[in-house]
């Protein structure tokens, strides 16, 4: 296995630095309940709102971020 390191760009900071809000009550979500790496270069984060209990999922396409870094 080979470790690949890519320097952060402004677009990556925008993705990871934006506060995520509950779709039901608007409360800020701090950290995912679980995360997983899916074959094909996708990271999924599973969220649960502490205020209302609503669950949701977000995904990040790592391959497209890596290509954006190289461009």
PDB file of N, CA, C and O in Angstrom:
ATOM      1  N   UNK A   1       0.838  -1.174   0.000  1.00  0.00           N
ATOM      2  CA  UNK A   1       0.000   0.000   0.000  1.00  0.00           C
ATOM      3  C   UNK A   1       0.884   1.238   0.000  1.00  0.00           C
ATOM      4  O   UNK A   1       1.894   1.294   0.701  1.00  0.00           O
ATOM      5  N   UNK A   2       0.494   2.221  -0.788  1.00  0.00           N
ATOM      6  CA  UNK A   2       1.267   3.446  -0.901  1.00  0.00           C
ATOM      7  C   UNK A   2       0.421   4.610  -0.394  1.00  0.00           C
ATOM      8  O   UNK A   2      -0.748   4.743  -0.756  1.00  0.00           O
ATOM      9  N   UNK A   3       1.016   5.442   0.441  1.00  0.00           N
ATOM     10  CA  UNK A   3       0.333   6.603   0.982  1.00  0.00           C
ATOM     11  C   UNK A   3       0.455   7.765   0.011  1.00  0.00           C
ATOM     12  O   UNK A   3       1.557   8.119  -0.407  1.00  0.00           O
ATOM     13  N   UNK A   4      -0.668   8.355  -0.344  1.00  0.00           N
ATOM     14  CA  UNK A   4      -0.682   9.514  -1.223  1.00  0.00           C
ATOM     15  C   UNK A   4      -1.082  10.723  -0.403  1.00  0.00           C
ATOM     16  O   UNK A   4      -2.099  10.688   0.290  1.00  0.00           O
ATOM     17  N   UNK A   5      -0.312  11.780  -0.468  1.00  0.00           N
ATOM     18  CA  UNK A   5      -0.610  13.010   0.254  1.00  0.00           C
ATOM     19  C   UNK A   5      -0.878  14.115  -0.747  1.00  0.00           C
ATOM     20  O   UNK A   5      -0.115  14.310  -1.694  1.00  0.00           O
ATOM     21  N   UNK A   6      -1.950  14.827  -0.536  1.00  0.00           N
ATOM     22  CA  UNK A   6      -2.291  15.946  -1.394  1.00  0.00           C
ATOM     23  C   UNK A   6      -2.431  17.182  -0.518  1.00  0.00           C
ATOM     24  O   UNK A   6      -3.111  17.129   0.506  1.00  0.00           O
ATOM     25  N   UNK A   7      -1.810  18.282  -0.890  1.00  0.00           N
ATOM     26  CA  UNK A   7      -1.956  19.503  -0.085  1.00  0.00           C
ATOM     27  C   UNK A   7      -3.394  20.010  -0.163  1.00  0.00           C
ATOM     28  O   UNK A   7      -4.044  19.898  -1.203  1.00  0.00           O
ATOM     29  N   UNK A   8      -3.881  20.562   0.935  1.00  0.00           N
ATOM     30  CA  UNK A   8      -5.244  21.096   0.971  1.00  0.00           C
ATOM     31  C   UNK A   8      -5.342  22.341   0.099  1.00  0.00           C
ATOM     32  O   UNK A   8      -4.434  23.173   0.080  1.00  0.00           O
ATOM     33  N   UNK A   9      -6.433  22.458  -0.609  1.00  0.00           N
ATOM     34  CA  UNK A   9      -6.707  23.658  -1.384  1.00  0.00           C
ATOM     35  C   UNK A   9      -7.909  24.349  -0.759  1.00  0.00           C
ATOM     36  O   UNK A   9      -8.562  23.800   0.129  1.00  0.00           O
ATOM     37  N   UNK A  10      -8.186  25.526  -1.219  1.00  0.00           N
ATOM     38  CA  UNK A  10      -9.310  26.280  -0.689  1.00  0.00           C
ATOM     39  C   UNK A  10     -10.622  25.517  -0.856  1.00  0.00           C
ATOM     40  O   UNK A  10     -11.480  25.570   0.026  1.00  0.00           O
ATOM     41  N   UNK A  11     -10.791  24.811  -1.973  1.00  0.00           N
ATOM     42  CA  UNK A  11     -12.034  24.067  -2.187  1.00  0.00           C
ATOM     43  C   UNK A  11     -12.205  22.962  -1.159  1.00  0.00           C
ATOM     44  O   UNK A  11     -13.324  22.701  -0.719  1.00  0.00           O
ATOM     45  N   UNK A  12     -11.108  22.302  -0.764  1.00  0.00           N
ATOM     46  CA  UNK A  12     -11.203  21.266   0.262  1.00  0.00           C
ATOM     47  C   UNK A  12     -11.539  21.883   1.610  1.00  0.00           C
ATOM     48  O   UNK A  12     -12.330  21.318   2.366  1.00  0.00           O
ATOM     49  N   UNK A  13     -10.953  23.029   1.922  1.00  0.00           N
ATOM     50  CA  UNK A  13     -11.261  23.699   3.178  1.00  0.00           C
ATOM     51  C   UNK A  13     -12.719  24.113   3.228  1.00  0.00           C
ATOM     52  O   UNK A  13     -13.342  24.079   4.290  1.00  0.00           O
ATOM     53  N   UNK A  14     -13.258  24.498   2.105  1.00  0.00           N
ATOM     54  CA  UNK A  14     -14.656  24.887   2.038  1.00  0.00           C
ATOM     55  C   UNK A  14     -15.557  23.687   2.351  1.00  0.00           C
ATOM     56  O   UNK A  14     -16.568  23.837   3.037  1.00  0.00           O
ATOM     57  N   UNK A  15     -15.202  22.512   1.859  1.00  0.00           N
ATOM     58  CA  UNK A  15     -15.999  21.310   2.108  1.00  0.00           C
ATOM     59  C   UNK A  15     -15.936  20.922   3.572  1.00  0.00           C
ATOM     60  O   UNK A  15     -16.965  20.642   4.186  1.00  0.00           O
ATOM     61  N   UNK A  16     -14.727  20.904   4.140  1.00  0.00           N
ATOM     62  CA  UNK A  16     -14.565  20.430   5.504  1.00  0.00           C
ATOM     63  C   UNK A  16     -14.810  21.523   6.544  1.00  0.00           C
ATOM     64  O   UNK A  16     -15.020  21.213   7.717  1.00  0.00           O
ATOM     65  N   UNK A  17     -14.786  22.786   6.143  1.00  0.00           N
ATOM     66  CA  UNK A  17     -14.918  23.869   7.104  1.00  0.00           C
ATOM     67  C   UNK A  17     -16.326  24.421   7.237  1.00  0.00           C
ATOM     68  O   UNK A  17     -16.586  25.238   8.120  1.00  0.00           O
ATOM     69  N   UNK A  18     -17.238  23.990   6.378  1.00  0.00           N
ATOM     70  CA  UNK A  18     -18.599  24.495   6.415  1.00  0.00           C
ATOM     71  C   UNK A  18     -19.397  23.773   7.490  1.00  0.00           C
ATOM     72  O   UNK A  18     -19.389  22.544   7.564  1.00  0.00           O
ATOM     73  N   UNK A  19     -20.084  24.545   8.319  1.00  0.00           N
ATOM     74  CA  UNK A  19     -20.921  23.939   9.361  1.00  0.00           C
ATOM     75  C   UNK A  19     -22.093  23.206   8.718  1.00  0.00           C
ATOM     76  O   UNK A  19     -22.788  23.756   7.864  1.00  0.00           O
ATOM     77  N   UNK A  20     -22.300  21.974   9.132  1.00  0.00           N
ATOM     78  CA  UNK A  20     -23.406  21.173   8.633  1.00  0.00           C
ATOM     79  C   UNK A  20     -24.591  21.360   9.567  1.00  0.00           C
ATOM     80  O   UNK A  20     -24.430  21.341  10.788  1.00  0.00           O
ATOM     81  N   UNK A  21     -25.755  21.536   9.013  1.00  0.00           N
ATOM     82  CA  UNK A  21     -26.963  21.777   9.810  1.00  0.00           C
ATOM     83  C   UNK A  21     -27.976  20.658   9.587  1.00  0.00           C
ATOM     84  O   UNK A  21     -28.059  20.075   8.506  1.00  0.00           O
ATOM     85  N   UNK A  22     -28.741  20.373  10.633  1.00  0.00           N
ATOM     86  CA  UNK A  22     -29.801  19.365  10.558  1.00  0.00           C
ATOM     87  C   UNK A  22     -30.855  19.836   9.559  1.00  0.00           C
ATOM     88  O   UNK A  22     -31.247  21.003   9.571  1.00  0.00           O
ATOM     89  N   UNK A  23     -31.307  18.939   8.705  1.00  0.00           N
ATOM     90  CA  UNK A  23     -32.310  19.287   7.705  1.00  0.00           C
ATOM     91  C   UNK A  23     -33.685  19.487   8.332  1.00  0.00           C
ATOM     92  O   UNK A  23     -34.548  20.126   7.731  1.00  0.00           O
ATOM     93  N   UNK A  24     -33.898  18.956   9.517  1.00  0.00           N
ATOM     94  CA  UNK A  24     -35.200  19.056  10.177  1.00  0.00           C
ATOM     95  C   UNK A  24     -35.309  20.301  11.063  1.00  0.00           C
ATOM     96  O   UNK A  24     -36.240  21.091  10.907  1.00  0.00           O
ATOM     97  N   UNK A  25     -34.356  20.483  11.997  1.00  0.00           N
ATOM     98  CA  UNK A  25     -34.467  21.574  12.975  1.00  0.00           C
ATOM     99  C   UNK A  25     -33.432  22.686  12.785  1.00  0.00           C
ATOM    100  O   UNK A  25     -33.563  23.745  13.399  1.00  0.00           O
ATOM    101  N   UNK A  26     -32.406  22.474  11.950  1.00  0.00           N
ATOM    102  CA  UNK A  26     -31.408  23.501  11.693  1.00  0.00           C
ATOM    103  C   UNK A  26     -30.274  23.562  12.703  1.00  0.00           C
ATOM    104  O   UNK A  26     -29.394  24.416  12.589  1.00  0.00           O
ATOM    105  N   UNK A  27     -30.277  22.664  13.696  1.00  0.00           N
ATOM    106  CA  UNK A  27     -29.203  22.650  14.692  1.00  0.00           C
ATOM    107  C   UNK A  27     -27.890  22.235  14.020  1.00  0.00           C
ATOM    108  O   UNK A  27     -27.896  21.461  13.063  1.00  0.00           O
ATOM    109  N   UNK A  28     -26.774  22.748  14.521  1.00  0.00           N
ATOM    110  CA  UNK A  28     -25.473  22.432  13.941  1.00  0.00           C
ATOM    111  C   UNK A  28     -25.050  21.007  14.316  1.00  0.00           C
ATOM    112  O   UNK A  28     -25.165  20.595  15.470  1.00  0.00           O
ATOM    113  N   UNK A  29     -24.558  20.262  13.317  1.00  0.00           N
ATOM    114  CA  UNK A  29     -24.046  18.908  13.530  1.00  0.00           C
ATOM    115  C   UNK A  29     -22.535  19.001  13.653  1.00  0.00           C
ATOM    116  O   UNK A  29     -21.869  19.541  12.770  1.00  0.00           O
ATOM    117  N   UNK A  30     -21.989  18.474  14.751  1.00  0.00           N
ATOM    118  CA  UNK A  30     -20.567  18.644  15.045  1.00  0.00           C
ATOM    119  C   UNK A  30     -19.701  17.536  14.450  1.00  0.00           C
ATOM    120  O   UNK A  30     -18.714  17.819  13.772  1.00  0.00           O
ATOM    121  N   UNK A  31     -20.063  16.282  14.698  1.00  0.00           N
ATOM    122  CA  UNK A  31     -19.247  15.156  14.241  1.00  0.00           C
ATOM    123  C   UNK A  31     -20.153  14.014  13.794  1.00  0.00           C
ATOM    124  O   UNK A  31     -21.219  13.809  14.375  1.00  0.00           O
ATOM    125  N   UNK A  32     -19.743  13.268  12.770  1.00  0.00           N
ATOM    126  CA  UNK A  32     -20.569  12.147  12.330  1.00  0.00           C
ATOM    127  C   UNK A  32     -20.588  11.017  13.358  1.00  0.00           C
ATOM    128  O   UNK A  32     -19.640  10.834  14.121  1.00  0.00           O
ATOM    129  N   UNK A  33     -21.683  10.270  13.359  1.00  0.00           N
ATOM    130  CA  UNK A  33     -21.809   9.094  14.222  1.00  0.00           C
ATOM    131  C   UNK A  33     -20.877   7.995  13.717  1.00  0.00           C
ATOM    132  O   UNK A  33     -20.272   7.270  14.506  1.00  0.00           O
ATOM    133  N   UNK A  34     -20.769   7.882  12.399  1.00  0.00           N
ATOM    134  CA  UNK A  34     -19.902   6.878  11.776  1.00  0.00           C
ATOM    135  C   UNK A  34     -19.453   7.389  10.414  1.00  0.00           C
ATOM    136  O   UNK A  34     -20.110   8.231   9.803  1.00  0.00           O
ATOM    137  N   UNK A  35     -18.325   6.865   9.950  1.00  0.00           N
ATOM    138  CA  UNK A  35     -17.811   7.184   8.619  1.00  0.00           C
ATOM    139  C   UNK A  35     -17.302   5.907   7.990  1.00  0.00           C
ATOM    140  O   UNK A  35     -16.868   4.995   8.693  1.00  0.00           O
ATOM    141  N   UNK A  36     -17.353   5.834   6.664  1.00  0.00           N
ATOM    142  CA  UNK A  36     -16.839   4.657   5.971  1.00  0.00           C
ATOM    143  C   UNK A  36     -16.253   5.050   4.630  1.00  0.00           C
ATOM    144  O   UNK A  36     -16.715   5.987   3.979  1.00  0.00           O
ATOM    145  N   UNK A  37     -15.228   4.317   4.230  1.00  0.00           N
ATOM    146  CA  UNK A  37     -14.641   4.477   2.907  1.00  0.00           C
ATOM    147  C   UNK A  37     -15.256   3.424   2.013  1.00  0.00           C
ATOM    148  O   UNK A  37     -15.209   2.235   2.327  1.00  0.00           O
ATOM    149  N   UNK A  38     -15.835   3.849   0.898  1.00  0.00           N
ATOM    150  CA  UNK A  38     -16.504   2.950  -0.031  1.00  0.00           C
ATOM    151  C   UNK A  38     -15.612   2.778  -1.254  1.00  0.00           C
ATOM    152  O   UNK A  38     -15.037   3.749  -1.746  1.00  0.00           O
ATOM    153  N   UNK A  39     -15.494   1.540  -1.750  1.00  0.00           N
ATOM    154  CA  UNK A  39     -14.718   1.297  -2.968  1.00  0.00           C
ATOM    155  C   UNK A  39     -15.182   2.247  -4.064  1.00  0.00           C
ATOM    156  O   UNK A  39     -16.378   2.477  -4.240  1.00  0.00           O
ATOM    157  N   UNK A  40     -14.239   2.779  -4.777  1.00  0.00           N
ATOM    158  CA  UNK A  40     -14.552   3.735  -5.823  1.00  0.00           C
ATOM    159  C   UNK A  40     -14.191   5.158  -5.420  1.00  0.00           C
ATOM    160  O   UNK A  40     -14.434   6.101  -6.173  1.00  0.00           O
ATOM    161  N   UNK A  41     -13.610   5.313  -4.233  1.00  0.00           N
ATOM    162  CA  UNK A  41     -13.124   6.621  -3.821  1.00  0.00           C
ATOM    163  C   UNK A  41     -14.152   7.529  -3.189  1.00  0.00           C
ATOM    164  O   UNK A  41     -14.137   8.737  -3.424  1.00  0.00           O
ATOM    165  N   UNK A  42     -15.040   6.975  -2.397  1.00  0.00           N
ATOM    166  CA  UNK A  42     -16.070   7.782  -1.745  1.00  0.00           C
ATOM    167  C   UNK A  42     -15.992   7.601  -0.230  1.00  0.00           C
ATOM    168  O   UNK A  42     -15.801   6.490   0.262  1.00  0.00           O
ATOM    169  N   UNK A  43     -16.143   8.698   0.496  1.00  0.00           N
ATOM    170  CA  UNK A  43     -16.219   8.650   1.949  1.00  0.00           C
ATOM    171  C   UNK A  43     -17.623   9.067   2.345  1.00  0.00           C
ATOM    172  O   UNK A  43     -18.096  10.127   1.935  1.00  0.00           O
ATOM    173  N   UNK A  44     -18.295   8.241   3.140  1.00  0.00           N
ATOM    174  CA  UNK A  44     -19.644   8.554   3.610  1.00  0.00           C
ATOM    175  C   UNK A  44     -19.614   8.838   5.104  1.00  0.00           C
ATOM    176  O   UNK A  44     -18.984   8.120   5.880  1.00  0.00           O
ATOM    177  N   UNK A  45     -20.311   9.900   5.486  1.00  0.00           N
ATOM    178  CA  UNK A  45     -20.451  10.260   6.892  1.00  0.00           C
ATOM    179  C   UNK A  45     -21.921  10.132   7.260  1.00  0.00           C
ATOM    180  O   UNK A  45     -22.793  10.621   6.542  1.00  0.00           O
ATOM    181  N   UNK A  46     -22.194   9.473   8.383  1.00  0.00           N
ATOM    182  CA  UNK A  46     -23.557   9.298   8.877  1.00  0.00           C
ATOM    183  C   UNK A  46     -23.748  10.185  10.098  1.00  0.00           C
ATOM    184  O   UNK A  46     -22.939  10.158  11.025  1.00  0.00           O
ATOM    185  N   UNK A  47     -24.817  10.970  10.095  1.00  0.00           N
ATOM    186  CA  UNK A  47     -25.059  11.981  11.114  1.00  0.00           C
ATOM    187  C   UNK A  47     -26.356  11.695  11.858  1.00  0.00           C
ATOM    188  O   UNK A  47     -27.285  11.109  11.302  1.00  0.00           O
ATOM    189  N   UNK A  48     -26.413  12.114  13.122  1.00  0.00           N
ATOM    190  CA  UNK A  48     -27.647  12.088  13.893  1.00  0.00           C
ATOM    191  C   UNK A  48     -27.709  13.370  14.715  1.00  0.00           C
ATOM    192  O   UNK A  48     -26.776  13.692  15.450  1.00  0.00           O
ATOM    193  N   UNK A  49     -28.801  14.089  14.588  1.00  0.00           N
ATOM    194  CA  UNK A  49     -28.965  15.356  15.287  1.00  0.00           C
ATOM    195  C   UNK A  49     -29.197  15.100  16.775  1.00  0.00           C
ATOM    196  O   UNK A  49     -30.048  14.291  17.145  1.00  0.00           O
ATOM    197  N   UNK A  50     -28.441  15.787  17.621  1.00  0.00           N
ATOM    198  CA  UNK A  50     -28.600  15.649  19.068  1.00  0.00           C
ATOM    199  C   UNK A  50     -29.917  16.255  19.546  1.00  0.00           C
ATOM    200  O   UNK A  50     -30.455  15.829  20.568  1.00  0.00           O
ATOM    201  N   UNK A  51     -30.439  17.232  18.829  1.00  0.00           N
ATOM    202  CA  UNK A  51     -31.658  17.912  19.263  1.00  0.00           C
ATOM    203  C   UNK A  51     -32.935  17.148  18.917  1.00  0.00           C
ATOM    204  O   UNK A  51     -33.806  16.965  19.767  1.00  0.00           O
ATOM    205  N   UNK A  52     -33.040  16.702  17.660  1.00  0.00           N
ATOM    206  CA  UNK A  52     -34.307  16.087  17.237  1.00  0.00           C
ATOM    207  C   UNK A  52     -34.187  14.619  16.825  1.00  0.00           C
ATOM    208  O   UNK A  52     -35.204  13.956  16.621  1.00  0.00           O
ATOM    209  N   UNK A  53     -32.954  14.095  16.697  1.00  0.00           N
ATOM    210  CA  UNK A  53     -32.768  12.685  16.368  1.00  0.00           C
ATOM    211  C   UNK A  53     -32.822  12.349  14.889  1.00  0.00           C
ATOM    212  O   UNK A  53     -32.728  11.175  14.528  1.00  0.00           O
ATOM    213  N   UNK A  54     -32.972  13.346  14.019  1.00  0.00           N
ATOM    214  CA  UNK A  54     -33.003  13.109  12.576  1.00  0.00           C
ATOM    215  C   UNK A  54     -31.664  12.550  12.112  1.00  0.00           C
ATOM    216  O   UNK A  54     -30.614  13.042  12.524  1.00  0.00           O
ATOM    217  N   UNK A  55     -31.690  11.526  11.258  1.00  0.00           N
ATOM    218  CA  UNK A  55     -30.460  10.947  10.722  1.00  0.00           C
ATOM    219  C   UNK A  55     -30.286  11.374   9.263  1.00  0.00           C
ATOM    220  O   UNK A  55     -31.263  11.587   8.546  1.00  0.00           O
ATOM    221  N   UNK A  56     -29.035  11.496   8.840  1.00  0.00           N
ATOM    222  CA  UNK A  56     -28.720  11.862   7.465  1.00  0.00           C
ATOM    223  C   UNK A  56     -27.353  11.321   7.089  1.00  0.00           C
ATOM    224  O   UNK A  56     -26.606  10.826   7.934  1.00  0.00           O
ATOM    225  N   UNK A  57     -27.043  11.424   5.811  1.00  0.00           N
ATOM    226  CA  UNK A  57     -25.777  10.912   5.295  1.00  0.00           C
ATOM    227  C   UNK A  57     -25.216  11.923   4.299  1.00  0.00           C
ATOM    228  O   UNK A  57     -25.954  12.481   3.486  1.00  0.00           O
ATOM    229  N   UNK A  58     -23.905  12.153   4.368  1.00  0.00           N
ATOM    230  CA  UNK A  58     -23.223  12.970   3.373  1.00  0.00           C
ATOM    231  C   UNK A  58     -22.106  12.133   2.760  1.00  0.00           C
ATOM    232  O   UNK A  58     -21.629  11.181   3.376  1.00  0.00           O
ATOM    233  N   UNK A  59     -21.693  12.487   1.553  1.00  0.00           N
ATOM    234  CA  UNK A  59     -20.605  11.748   0.916  1.00  0.00           C
ATOM    235  C   UNK A  59     -19.649  12.720   0.244  1.00  0.00           C
ATOM    236  O   UNK A  59     -20.032  13.805  -0.195  1.00  0.00           O
ATOM    237  N   UNK A  60     -18.394  12.297   0.176  1.00  0.00           N
ATOM    238  CA  UNK A  60     -17.336  13.072  -0.462  1.00  0.00           C
ATOM    239  C   UNK A  60     -16.668  12.170  -1.485  1.00  0.00           C
ATOM    240  O   UNK A  60     -16.232  11.067  -1.155  1.00  0.00           O
ATOM    241  N   UNK A  61     -16.585  12.633  -2.723  1.00  0.00           N
ATOM    242  CA  UNK A  61     -15.927  11.875  -3.781  1.00  0.00           C
ATOM    243  C   UNK A  61     -14.447  12.234  -3.771  1.00  0.00           C
ATOM    244  O   UNK A  61     -14.049  13.269  -4.306  1.00  0.00           O
ATOM    245  N   UNK A  62     -13.639  11.380  -3.164  1.00  0.00           N
ATOM    246  CA  UNK A  62     -12.213  11.646  -2.987  1.00  0.00           C
ATOM    247  C   UNK A  62     -11.492  11.699  -4.330  1.00  0.00           C
ATOM    248  O   UNK A  62     -10.584  12.510  -4.511  1.00  0.00           O
ATOM    249  N   UNK A  63     -11.879  10.859  -5.257  1.00  0.00           N
ATOM    250  CA  UNK A  63     -11.227  10.839  -6.568  1.00  0.00           C
ATOM    251  C   UNK A  63     -11.380  12.176  -7.288  1.00  0.00           C
ATOM    252  O   UNK A  63     -10.421  12.660  -7.890  1.00  0.00           O
ATOM    253  N   UNK A  64     -12.562  12.780  -7.238  1.00  0.00           N
ATOM    254  CA  UNK A  64     -12.748  14.059  -7.918  1.00  0.00           C
ATOM    255  C   UNK A  64     -11.970  15.157  -7.214  1.00  0.00           C
ATOM    256  O   UNK A  64     -11.478  16.073  -7.872  1.00  0.00           O
ATOM    257  N   UNK A  65     -11.845  15.091  -5.878  1.00  0.00           N
ATOM    258  CA  UNK A  65     -11.021  16.066  -5.151  1.00  0.00           C
ATOM    259  C   UNK A  65      -9.559  15.924  -5.533  1.00  0.00           C
ATOM    260  O   UNK A  65      -8.862  16.925  -5.700  1.00  0.00           O
ATOM    261  N   UNK A  66      -9.088  14.693  -5.673  1.00  0.00           N
ATOM    262  CA  UNK A  66      -7.689  14.459  -6.041  1.00  0.00           C
ATOM    263  C   UNK A  66      -7.410  14.990  -7.441  1.00  0.00           C
ATOM    264  O   UNK A  66      -6.364  15.597  -7.672  1.00  0.00           O
ATOM    265  N   UNK A  67      -8.326  14.771  -8.376  1.00  0.00           N
ATOM    266  CA  UNK A  67      -8.144  15.284  -9.739  1.00  0.00           C
ATOM    267  C   UNK A  67      -8.164  16.803  -9.751  1.00  0.00           C
ATOM    268  O   UNK A  67      -7.426  17.432 -10.509  1.00  0.00           O
ATOM    269  N   UNK A  68      -9.013  17.397  -8.907  1.00  0.00           N
ATOM    270  CA  UNK A  68      -9.072  18.847  -8.802  1.00  0.00           C
ATOM    271  C   UNK A  68      -7.759  19.399  -8.274  1.00  0.00           C
ATOM    272  O   UNK A  68      -7.320  20.470  -8.692  1.00  0.00           O
ATOM    273  N   UNK A  69      -7.127  18.668  -7.352  1.00  0.00           N
ATOM    274  CA  UNK A  69      -5.843  19.078  -6.771  1.00  0.00           C
ATOM    275  C   UNK A  69      -4.758  19.129  -7.838  1.00  0.00           C
ATOM    276  O   UNK A  69      -3.917  20.028  -7.844  1.00  0.00           O
ATOM    277  N   UNK A  70      -4.789  18.163  -8.730  1.00  0.00           N
ATOM    278  CA  UNK A  70      -3.729  18.033  -9.740  1.00  0.00           C
ATOM    279  C   UNK A  70      -3.920  19.001 -10.901  1.00  0.00           C
ATOM    280  O   UNK A  70      -2.979  19.262 -11.650  1.00  0.00           O
ATOM    281  N   UNK A  71      -5.115  19.530 -11.054  1.00  0.00           N
ATOM    282  CA  UNK A  71      -5.399  20.416 -12.200  1.00  0.00           C
ATOM    283  C   UNK A  71      -4.835  21.799 -11.986  1.00  0.00           C
ATOM    284  O   UNK A  71      -4.982  22.666 -12.847  1.00  0.00           O
TER     285      UNK A  71
END
